[in-house]
Amino acid sequence: MEKIIKIRGNTTLGDFEKLYNDLYSSINKKEYVSVQIPKNLSRNFFSITSSLIQFVATWIQCGFAKRLILNIESIDEETLTKLYEQEFIFPLVALSWNDVLIEDVNGKNVRAHLRYYQNEFIRRMRKVEAMRKGEKLLLANLDHFDNATGLLPYLETKDEFIAQEPDLNDSLKPPIMNQVLHYTLSYFQKNLSSVYDDIIGIIYELLKNTQEWGKEDKSKTPITPNIRGVFVKFYKRNRAKLLEEYADEKPISDFFKDEQTIKNNTLGEVYFIEMSVFDAGAGFVKRFVEERSESLHDIDVIKKCLIKNQTSSIGIFKKEKGKGLDRILRILDTGKGFLRIKTDKYCLYRNLTKNPYQEIEKGNFQQMELFDWKTNSKNNFTEQKYSSGSVVSLLYPLPQIPEYTHE
């Protein structure tokens, strides 16, 4: 028997709980599962793309995956070109490439027709180019492909993360400053330069750490299929509509309610960027199970591995010591940002407008404050269905001049 899970075009973060429930219900019944994905997302907002990647990775790795179904009826050039304007298509197809059938809604195998578009996307990533449409950039390593195709040479080799922060700064500046942030490049040149430094600091810390936690399971066995990457996107949204749409997502609505910190223009619009770093690996809890003791809760393990490199100077990072989440929180605190983490059975967040950064003693992970997505508590955490890998998503408000209403 085959179960088809259909991901709707208006999917929100709140819908993923049902998607996981449906997936695990079928797994428990030992049913084969196919996933149908939309040709576009009408409400593609914060962390949706990375959450889709995480869900599809969980599905493929479950052992019951059968077909990835694209919600298209034709495979002409116009249809496929529009399809690949959507940032979620390439990573979902790439994850599915070696393991499941890839079909249209009529059951036709479209894998051969997608090859050109997949290769073109890889070519653009290797040249560090933003997506052709929209203010967004997606870069991804594909561990289940050969190294020449799957790894971005300016980030890492098959053995180690080779990028240094100044080099990454230089590589990403053209696509981020000229395309992702082109909306006010000349108007806010001075302010955006400091914003860009913050963006690179965050991306560097997170990408570097996926080399450690995102490639192997607890037995050091490579995980396949696996994707590790970063997604950066600019948003301009009306605050009132944003609060209305996300009234049920209290962490997000609380963040955008703060008009003193997050300024809007005369049209009521707020400007911000999303930075999401994702992987389809073992996730924080399973990957660092050896760090567990009887006194450590899963949440403590997550906190511990997120600041793992705060004092470390050994291993592949000995030339460039990391500071992990602690440094990211410092940066977000400066810009009054928002952090969301989805890994294993947990979804956590930190709103830096409500809970500003506090100094953390070296190695004292228990001082790290993270809040449960459902209970909004830093002590009461809910368990959800297991999801593969990890997604760390951040919202960073951009400088605003009230009179500026660039269209």
Stockholm file with secondary structure:
# STOCKHOLM 1.0

chainA/1-407         MEKIIKIRGNTTLGDFEKLYNDLYSSINKKEYVSVQIPKNLSRNFFSITSSLIQFVATWIQCGFAKRLILNIESIDEETLTKLYEQEFIFPLVALSWNDVLIEDVNGKNVRAHLRYYQNEFIRRMRKVEAMRKGEKLLLANLDHFDNATGLLPYLETKDEFIAQEPDLNDSLKPPIMNQVLHYTLSYFQKNLSSVYDDIIGIIYELLKNTQEWGKEDKSKTPITPNIRGVFVKFYKRNRAKLLEEYADEKPISDFFKDEQTIKNNTLGEVYFIEMSVFDAGAGFVKRFVEERSESLHDIDVIKKCLIKNQTSSIGIFKKEKGKGLDRILRILDTGKGFLRIKTDKYCLYRNLTKNPYQEIEKGNFQQMELFDWKTNSKNNFTEQKYSSGSVVSLLYPLPQIPEYTHE
#=GR chainA/1-407 SS CEEEEECCTTCCGGGHHHHHHHHHHHHHTTCEEEEEECSCCTTCCTTHHHHHHHHHHHHHHTSCEEEEEESCSCCCHHHHHHHTTSTTHHHHHHHHTTTSEEECTTSCBCHHHHHHHHHHHHHHHHTTCCCSSSSEEEEEEETTSCHHHHSCTTTBCSSCBCCCHHHHHHHHHHHIIIIITGGGTTTTHHHHHHHHHHHHHHHHHHHHHHHHHSSBCTTSCBCSSCEEEEEEEEEEEEHHHHHHHTTTCHHHHHHHHCTTTSCCCTTCEEEEEEEEEEECSSHHHHHTGGGCCTTCCHHHHHHHHHTGGGSCCCGGGTTSCCCHHHHHHHHHHHHTCEEEEEEETEEEEEETTTSCCCCCCTTCGGGCCCEETTTCCSSCCCCCCCEEEEEEEEEEECCCCTTCCCC
#=GC SS_cons         CEEEEECCTTCCGGGHHHHHHHHHHHHHTTCEEEEEECSCCTTCCTTHHHHHHHHHHHHHHTSCEEEEEESCSCCCHHHHHHHTTSTTHHHHHHHHTTTSEEECTTSCBCHHHHHHHHHHHHHHHHTTCCCSSSSEEEEEEETTSCHHHHSCTTTBCSSCBCCCHHHHHHHHHHHIIIIITGGGTTTTHHHHHHHHHHHHHHHHHHHHHHHHHSSBCTTSCBCSSCEEEEEEEEEEEEHHHHHHHTTTCHHHHHHHHCTTTSCCCTTCEEEEEEEEEEECSSHHHHHTGGGCCTTCCHHHHHHHHHTGGGSCCCGGGTTSCCCHHHHHHHHHHHHTCEEEEEEETEEEEEETTTSCCCCCCTTCGGGCCCEETTTCCSSCCCCCCCEEEEEEEEEEECCCCTTCCCC
//
